[in-house]
Amino acid sequence: MNATGPRIAVYTGSFDPITLGHLSVIERSCRLVDTLILGVGINVEKTPMFSREERVEMVERATRHCPNVEVRTFSGLAVAFVRECGAHVMIRGVRPLTDIAGEFTMMMANRQLDPGVETVFLMADEEFTHVSSSLIKQILPLSTDDKLARFVPESVIPALRAKVPLQVSQAP
């Protein structure tokens, strides 16, 4: 990123599924740059609920209102993907303060791998600090669509329901 070129930043994640917390970071990031590239990757430590293609479709639907967003897939190191995109800025969303230690460690490793890439941390909005893709997967079978809409974009709910239908309570 230089004084005469476009301001490009990259926000990577597995987005399995995209949450309102992700969307908040995306919308705020869009105001800071000319182009925000969302890199949909694979977290090797987790088993995904959705294929990469399904995640891309969900992210594209959820960010349709953001004209300066591009959605791409990547594999490998996020810092290398940032460079492939022609960017020098990586956006990271931080939820609870306990995320900071892990994110700081990753930032320092990325700085060793490519000192020309800067990491910008955006704190999650207070109302989303507890929201994670793992939480969504836990509450999905037991939450109505109205309740899910408090955690994920409404455009994502049909894809979630296709994977895990609502379990009807069998109260006596």
Summary of the structure (lengths in Angstrom):
residues: 172
radius of gyration: 16.7
end to end distance: 62.6
largest distance: 68.1
contacts: 493
relative contact order: 0.19
helix: 41%
strand: 17%
